Amino acid sequence: MLIVCGFYLNPALSQSFEKGDKVINAGIKISVYNINNYDDEDDDGGAASYTIPIGFEYGLSNRFGIALELGICNYFTDEDTITGEIASANSTDLMIGGNYHWVRGGPVDLYSGIGFGFSDFKYESNDSKKSEFNATGFYMRFSLMNARFYIGKKIAFSAHLGIPYMNFDKGRIKDEWGSDYEYPLSFTGIDMGTGLVFRF
């Protein structure tokens, strides 16, 4: 108990987020989505993905930070029943946003925030027609709860829970048989993940 109390009262760990802080983080995130087709409600479905997020945050004040995040995302897909090939689906997401750090004492940093950006999404079915879906659309993520647990002053483990939303209203489907038509989709979901943090 004395060791734990000493860890929390260590002056070097008095504040886990301060004005001027530069924080770099990377990790892994799992997301589950509900997919909505604007033109055909019977074609709604679901998806799941894993993302490698790489982020940077700068402390504008002792409570507010501005953040930038790049996400490299891969979706879980099934095997085509005819060709036996596995479809591929991936996206690159870029977002800028703001965070409010509502607990920043000792080795714990708890914060929430919101970010806006874009997602560049591509799906290749690898079926007999070589169908593919391409879209670049609006991306938003609301961070419900983020946490950093510092080991010393510079390094922390992180955990996060959020609500992502993507709108691909200009998405298109094409194939080798000459099809080319608009296919608008939106993704709404929930994500959770963990990572490693470096503070400067």
ZADO-1210 file (C-alpha; in nm, 4 decimals, padded with zeros to 6 digits):
<atoms>
<atom x="00.0000" y="00.0000" z="00.0000" code="MET" pos="1"/>
<atom x="00.2843" y="00.2400" z="00.0841" code="LEU" pos="2"/>
<atom x="00.4420" y="00.1732" z="-00.2567" code="ILE" pos="3"/>
<atom x="00.1151" y="00.2501" z="-00.4371" code="VAL" pos="4"/>
<atom x="00.0619" y="00.5718" z="-00.2399" code="CYS" pos="5"/>
<atom x="00.4176" y="00.6797" z="-00.3073" code="GLY" pos="6"/>
<atom x="00.3636" y="00.6256" z="-00.6821" code="PHE" pos="7"/>
<atom x="00.0604" y="00.8535" z="-00.6825" code="TYR" pos="8"/>
<atom x="00.2247" y="01.1225" z="-00.4707" code="LEU" pos="9"/>
<atom x="00.5495" y="01.1314" z="-00.6674" code="ASN" pos="10"/>
<atom x="00.5979" y="01.5016" z="-00.7645" code="PRO" pos="11"/>
<atom x="00.7366" y="01.3978" z="-01.1027" code="ALA" pos="12"/>
<atom x="00.3937" y="01.2520" z="-01.1815" code="LEU" pos="13"/>
<atom x="00.1875" y="01.5394" z="-01.0388" code="SER" pos="14"/>
<atom x="00.0189" y="01.6158" z="-01.3740" code="GLN" pos="15"/>
<atom x="-00.0327" y="01.3676" z="-01.6558" code="SER" pos="16"/>
<atom x="-00.1271" y="01.6367" z="-01.9118" code="PHE" pos="17"/>
<atom x="-00.0069" y="01.9984" z="-01.9240" code="GLU" pos="18"/>
<atom x="00.0130" y="02.2930" z="-02.1617" code="LYS" pos="19"/>
<atom x="00.2896" y="02.2391" z="-02.4167" code="GLY" pos="20"/>
<atom x="00.2913" y="01.8608" z="-02.3875" code="ASP" pos="21"/>
<atom x="00.3631" y="01.6667" z="-02.7069" code="LYS" pos="22"/>
<atom x="00.2177" y="01.3167" z="-02.7025" code="VAL" pos="23"/>
<atom x="00.2705" y="01.0434" z="-02.9629" code="ILE" pos="24"/>
<atom x="00.0652" y="00.7237" z="-02.9532" code="ASN" pos="25"/>
<atom x="00.0251" y="00.4068" z="-03.1589" code="ALA" pos="26"/>
<atom x="-00.1650" y="00.0845" z="-03.1027" code="GLY" pos="27"/>
<atom x="-00.4484" y="-00.1310" z="-03.2318" code="ILE" pos="28"/>
<atom x="-00.8228" y="-00.0730" z="-03.2464" code="LYS" pos="29"/>
<atom x="-01.1128" y="-00.3126" z="-03.3143" code="ILE" pos="30"/>
<atom x="-01.4335" y="-00.1697" z="-03.4657" code="SER" pos="31"/>
<atom x="-01.7809" y="-00.3105" z="-03.5319" code="VAL" pos="32"/>
<atom x="-02.0127" y="-00.1271" z="-03.7742" code="TYR" pos="33"/>
<atom x="-02.3699" y="-00.1152" z="-03.8919" code="ASN" pos="34"/>
<atom x="-02.3718" y="-00.0373" z="-04.2662" code="ILE" pos="35"/>
<atom x="-02.6618" y="00.1545" z="-04.4177" code="ASN" pos="36"/>
<atom x="-02.7402" y="00.1691" z="-04.7903" code="ASN" pos="37"/>
<atom x="-02.9280" y="00.4949" z="-04.8532" code="TYR" pos="38"/>
<atom x="-03.1041" y="00.3599" z="-05.1625" code="ASP" pos="39"/>
<atom x="-03.1995" y="00.0127" z="-05.0391" code="ASP" pos="40"/>
<atom x="-03.2728" y="-00.0559" z="-04.6716" code="GLU" pos="41"/>
<atom x="-03.2935" y="-00.4307" z="-04.7467" code="ASP" pos="42"/>
<atom x="-02.9237" y="-00.4172" z="-04.8379" code="ASP" pos="43"/>
<atom x="-02.8116" y="-00.2968" z="-04.4934" code="ASP" pos="44"/>
<atom x="-02.5484" y="-00.5062" z="-04.3202" code="GLY" pos="45"/>
<atom x="-02.2556" y="-00.5110" z="-04.0841" code="GLY" pos="46"/>
<atom x="-01.8770" y="-00.5150" z="-04.0810" code="ALA" pos="47"/>
<atom x="-01.5813" y="-00.5431" z="-03.8462" code="ALA" pos="48"/>
<atom x="-01.2267" y="-00.4154" z="-03.8802" code="SER" pos="49"/>
<atom x="-00.8949" y="-00.3686" z="-03.7067" code="TYR" pos="50"/>
<atom x="-00.7003" y="-00.0431" z="-03.7315" code="THR" pos="51"/>
<atom x="-00.3439" y="00.0635" z="-03.6552" code="ILE" pos="52"/>
<atom x="-00.3887" y="00.4234" z="-03.5308" code="PRO" pos="53"/>
<atom x="-00.0903" y="00.6580" z="-03.5118" code="ILE" pos="54"/>
<atom x="-00.1619" y="00.9851" z="-03.3367" code="GLY" pos="55"/>
<atom x="-00.0127" y="01.3091" z="-03.2084" code="PHE" pos="56"/>
<atom x="-00.1557" y="01.5528" z="-02.9523" code="GLU" pos="57"/>
<atom x="-00.0339" y="01.8965" z="-02.8476" code="TYR" pos="58"/>
<atom x="-00.1413" y="02.0599" z="-02.5213" code="GLY" pos="59"/>
<atom x="-00.2994" y="02.3974" z="-02.5972" code="LEU" pos="60"/>
<atom x="-00.3689" y="02.4386" z="-02.2247" code="SER" pos="61"/>
<atom x="-00.3717" y="02.2237" z="-01.9117" code="ASN" pos="62"/>
<atom x="-00.7132" y="02.0876" z="-02.0158" code="ARG" pos="63"/>
<atom x="-00.7420" y="02.1152" z="-02.3949" code="PHE" pos="64"/>
<atom x="-00.5344" y="01.9456" z="-02.6616" code="GLY" pos="65"/>
<atom x="-00.5413" y="01.9436" z="-03.0418" code="ILE" pos="66"/>
<atom x="-00.4919" y="01.5997" z="-03.1976" code="ALA" pos="67"/>
<atom x="-00.4094" y="01.4470" z="-03.5356" code="LEU" pos="68"/>
<atom x="-00.4589" y="01.0776" z="-03.6134" code="GLU" pos="69"/>
<atom x="-00.3790" y="00.8537" z="-03.9093" code="LEU" pos="70"/>
<atom x="-00.5535" y="00.5162" z="-03.9213" code="GLY" pos="71"/>
<atom x="-00.4518" y="00.2209" z="-04.1395" code="ILE" pos="72"/>
<atom x="-00.7573" y="-00.0019" z="-04.1418" code="CYS" pos="73"/>
<atom x="-00.8290" y="-00.3567" z="-04.2644" code="ASN" pos="74"/>
<atom x="-01.1732" y="-00.5155" z="-04.2654" code="TYR" pos="75"/>
<atom x="-01.2533" y="-00.8801" z="-04.1944" code="PHE" pos="76"/>
<atom x="-01.3932" y="-01.0426" z="-04.5113" code="THR" pos="77"/>
<atom x="-01.5282" y="-01.3794" z="-04.6326" code="ASP" pos="78"/>
<atom x="-01.4254" y="-01.6149" z="-04.9098" code="GLU" pos="79"/>
<atom x="-01.6071" y="-01.5894" z="-05.2432" code="ASP" pos="80"/>
<atom x="-01.8262" y="-01.8988" z="-05.2904" code="THR" pos="81"/>
<atom x="-01.7394" y="-01.9337" z="-05.6614" code="ILE" pos="82"/>
<atom x="-01.3764" y="-01.8294" z="-05.7012" code="THR" pos="83"/>
<atom x="-01.2643" y="-01.9336" z="-05.3537" code="GLY" pos="84"/>
<atom x="-01.0788" y="-01.6026" z="-05.3237" code="GLU" pos="85"/>
<atom x="-01.0995" y="-01.3882" z="-05.0126" code="ILE" pos="86"/>
<atom x="-01.2274" y="-01.0353" z="-05.0649" code="ALA" pos="87"/>
<atom x="-01.0107" y="-00.7456" z="-04.9521" code="SER" pos="88"/>
<atom x="-01.1363" y="-00.4287" z="-04.7844" code="ALA" pos="89"/>
<atom x="-00.9250" y="-00.1516" z="-04.6391" code="ASN" pos="90"/>
<atom x="-00.9199" y="00.2201" z="-04.5748" code="SER" pos="91"/>
<atom x="-00.6880" y="00.5026" z="-04.4821" code="THR" pos="92"/>
<atom x="-00.8399" y="00.7459" z="-04.2338" code="ASP" pos="93"/>
<atom x="-00.7138" y="01.0924" z="-04.1417" code="LEU" pos="94"/>
<atom x="-00.8655" y="01.3022" z="-03.8655" code="MET" pos="95"/>
<atom x="-00.8009" y="01.6237" z="-03.6723" code="ILE" pos="96"/>
<atom x="-00.9819" y="01.7047" z="-03.3515" code="GLY" pos="97"/>
<atom x="-00.9802" y="01.8288" z="-02.9950" code="GLY" pos="98"/>
<atom x="-00.9656" y="01.6613" z="-02.6537" code="ASN" pos="99"/>
<atom x="-01.0721" y="01.7725" z="-02.3077" code="TYR" pos="100"/>
<atom x="-00.8655" y="01.6202" z="-02.0250" code="HIS" pos="101"/>
<atom x="-01.1009" y="01.5989" z="-01.7287" code="TRP" pos="102"/>
<atom x="-00.8719" y="01.3922" z="-01.5020" code="VAL" pos="103"/>
<atom x="-00.4991" y="01.4614" z="-01.5267" code="ARG" pos="104"/>
<atom x="-00.3629" y="01.4108" z="-01.1764" code="GLY" pos="105"/>
<atom x="-00.0865" y="01.1661" z="-01.0909" code="GLY" pos="106"/>
<atom x="-00.0125" y="00.8932" z="-01.3451" code="PRO" pos="107"/>
<atom x="-00.3679" y="00.8846" z="-01.4886" code="VAL" pos="108"/>
<atom x="-00.4930" y="01.0939" z="-01.7812" code="ASP" pos="109"/>
<atom x="-00.8642" y="01.0564" z="-01.8627" code="LEU" pos="110"/>
<atom x="-01.0079" y="01.2524" z="-02.1540" code="TYR" pos="111"/>
<atom x="-01.2820" y="01.2707" z="-02.4169" code="SER" pos="112"/>
<atom x="-01.2970" y="01.4428" z="-02.7537" code="GLY" pos="113"/>
<atom x="-01.4248" y="01.4671" z="-03.1076" code="ILE" pos="114"/>
<atom x="-01.2486" y="01.4582" z="-03.4438" code="GLY" pos="115"/>
<atom x="-01.3326" y="01.5195" z="-03.8107" code="PHE" pos="116"/>
<atom x="-01.1629" y="01.4135" z="-04.1298" code="GLY" pos="117"/>
<atom x="-01.1972" y="01.1762" z="-04.4238" code="PHE" pos="118"/>
<atom x="-01.1791" y="00.8062" z="-04.4990" code="SER" pos="119"/>
<atom x="-01.0534" y="00.6595" z="-04.8284" code="ASP" pos="120"/>
<atom x="-01.2178" y="00.3163" z="-04.8587" code="PHE" pos="121"/>
<atom x="-01.1680" y="00.0360" z="-05.1128" code="LYS" pos="122"/>
<atom x="-01.3372" y="-00.3047" z="-05.1377" code="TYR" pos="123"/>
<atom x="-01.2362" y="-00.5717" z="-05.3938" code="GLU" pos="124"/>
<atom x="-01.4668" y="-00.8719" z="-05.4029" code="SER" pos="125"/>
<atom x="-01.2305" y="-01.0978" z="-05.6044" code="ASN" pos="126"/>
<atom x="-01.5411" y="-01.2577" z="-05.7562" code="ASP" pos="127"/>
<atom x="-01.5806" y="-01.3672" z="-06.1192" code="SER" pos="128"/>
<atom x="-01.6655" y="-01.0113" z="-06.2258" code="LYS" pos="129"/>
<atom x="-01.3793" y="-00.8490" z="-06.0291" code="LYS" pos="130"/>
<atom x="-01.6255" y="-00.6125" z="-05.8661" code="SER" pos="131"/>
<atom x="-01.4920" y="-00.3297" z="-05.6540" code="GLU" pos="132"/>
<atom x="-01.6293" y="-00.0458" z="-05.4444" code="PHE" pos="133"/>
<atom x="-01.4353" y="00.2798" z="-05.4074" code="ASN" pos="134"/>
<atom x="-01.5211" y="00.5866" z="-05.2045" code="ALA" pos="135"/>
<atom x="-01.3724" y="00.8807" z="-05.0197" code="THR" pos="136"/>
<atom x="-01.6023" y="01.0303" z="-04.7610" code="GLY" pos="137"/>
<atom x="-01.6556" y="01.2202" z="-04.4390" code="PHE" pos="138"/>
<atom x="-01.5192" y="01.0647" z="-04.1212" code="TYR" pos="139"/>
<atom x="-01.6097" y="01.1592" z="-03.7638" code="MET" pos="140"/>
<atom x="-01.5199" y="00.9969" z="-03.4334" code="ARG" pos="141"/>
<atom x="-01.6496" y="01.0788" z="-03.0851" code="PHE" pos="142"/>
<atom x="-01.4098" y="00.9605" z="-02.8137" code="SER" pos="143"/>
<atom x="-01.6307" y="00.8546" z="-02.5246" code="LEU" pos="144"/>
<atom x="-01.3476" y="00.7587" z="-02.2911" code="MET" pos="145"/>
<atom x="-00.9719" y="00.7600" z="-02.3409" code="ASN" pos="146"/>
<atom x="-00.7229" y="00.6743" z="-02.0695" code="ALA" pos="147"/>
<atom x="-00.3462" y="00.6889" z="-02.0356" code="ARG" pos="148"/>
<atom x="-00.1714" y="00.5140" z="-01.7481" code="PHE" pos="149"/>
<atom x="00.1832" y="00.6446" z="-01.7080" code="TYR" pos="150"/>
<atom x="00.4819" y="00.4406" z="-01.6002" code="ILE" pos="151"/>
<atom x="00.7171" y="00.7188" z="-01.5051" code="GLY" pos="152"/>
<atom x="00.6722" y="01.0570" z="-01.6721" code="LYS" pos="153"/>
<atom x="00.7282" y="00.9768" z="-02.0399" code="LYS" pos="154"/>
<atom x="00.5723" y="00.6375" z="-02.1191" code="ILE" pos="155"/>
<atom x="00.2129" y="00.5200" z="-02.0773" code="ALA" pos="156"/>
<atom x="-00.0260" y="00.2461" z="-02.1757" code="PHE" pos="157"/>
<atom x="-00.3521" y="00.3640" z="-02.3287" code="SER" pos="158"/>
<atom x="-00.7090" y="00.2398" z="-02.3661" code="ALA" pos="159"/>
<atom x="-00.9916" y="00.3976" z="-02.5612" code="HIS" pos="160"/>
<atom x="-01.3594" y="00.3624" z="-02.6458" code="LEU" pos="161"/>
<atom x="-01.5290" y="00.5592" z="-02.9220" code="GLY" pos="162"/>
<atom x="-01.8101" y="00.5956" z="-03.1764" code="ILE" pos="163"/>
<atom x="-01.6944" y="00.6263" z="-03.5407" code="PRO" pos="164"/>
<atom x="-01.9083" y="00.7404" z="-03.8345" code="TYR" pos="165"/>
<atom x="-01.8233" y="00.7398" z="-04.2069" code="MET" pos="166"/>
<atom x="-02.0388" y="00.8736" z="-04.4898" code="ASN" pos="167"/>
<atom x="-01.9616" y="00.7462" z="-04.8416" code="PHE" pos="168"/>
<atom x="-02.2456" y="00.9154" z="-05.0285" code="ASP" pos="169"/>
<atom x="-02.0415" y="00.9238" z="-05.3539" code="LYS" pos="170"/>
<atom x="-01.9298" y="00.5608" z="-05.3453" code="GLY" pos="171"/>
<atom x="-01.9225" y="00.3693" z="-05.6749" code="ARG" pos="172"/>
<atom x="-01.9276" y="00.0059" z="-05.7798" code="ILE" pos="173"/>
<atom x="-01.7428" y="-00.1055" z="-06.0928" code="LYS" pos="174"/>
<atom x="-01.6620" y="-00.4413" z="-06.2496" code="ASP" pos="175"/>
<atom x="-01.4970" y="-00.5912" z="-06.5586" code="GLU" pos="176"/>
<atom x="-01.8352" y="-00.6466" z="-06.7236" code="TRP" pos="177"/>
<atom x="-01.8854" y="-00.2728" z="-06.7625" code="GLY" pos="178"/>
<atom x="-02.0973" y="-00.1914" z="-06.4586" code="SER" pos="179"/>
<atom x="-02.0359" y="00.1537" z="-06.3106" code="ASP" pos="180"/>
<atom x="-02.2934" y="00.3042" z="-06.0771" code="TYR" pos="181"/>
<atom x="-02.3275" y="00.5066" z="-05.7586" code="GLU" pos="182"/>
<atom x="-02.3640" y="00.3092" z="-05.4363" code="TYR" pos="183"/>
<atom x="-02.3959" y="00.5361" z="-05.1289" code="PRO" pos="184"/>
<atom x="-02.3158" y="00.3841" z="-04.7887" code="LEU" pos="185"/>
<atom x="-02.2719" y="00.5008" z="-04.4311" code="SER" pos="186"/>
<atom x="-02.0923" y="00.3229" z="-04.1454" code="PHE" pos="187"/>
<atom x="-02.1902" y="00.3741" z="-03.7795" code="THR" pos="188"/>
<atom x="-02.0236" y="00.1742" z="-03.5062" code="GLY" pos="189"/>
<atom x="-01.8281" y="00.1398" z="-03.1868" code="ILE" pos="190"/>
<atom x="-01.4575" y="00.0823" z="-03.1377" code="ASP" pos="191"/>
<atom x="-01.2180" y="-00.0022" z="-02.8579" code="MET" pos="192"/>
<atom x="-00.8448" y="-00.0415" z="-02.8437" code="GLY" pos="193"/>
<atom x="-00.5171" y="-00.0101" z="-02.6630" code="THR" pos="194"/>
<atom x="-00.1707" y="00.1249" z="-02.7325" code="GLY" pos="195"/>
<atom x="00.1572" y="00.2735" z="-02.6188" code="LEU" pos="196"/>
<atom x="00.2154" y="00.6438" z="-02.5503" code="VAL" pos="197"/>
<atom x="00.5303" y="00.8601" z="-02.5491" code="PHE" pos="198"/>
<atom x="00.5171" y="01.2055" z="-02.3893" code="ARG" pos="199"/>
<atom x="00.7677" y="01.4860" z="-02.4562" code="PHE" pos="200"/>
</atoms>
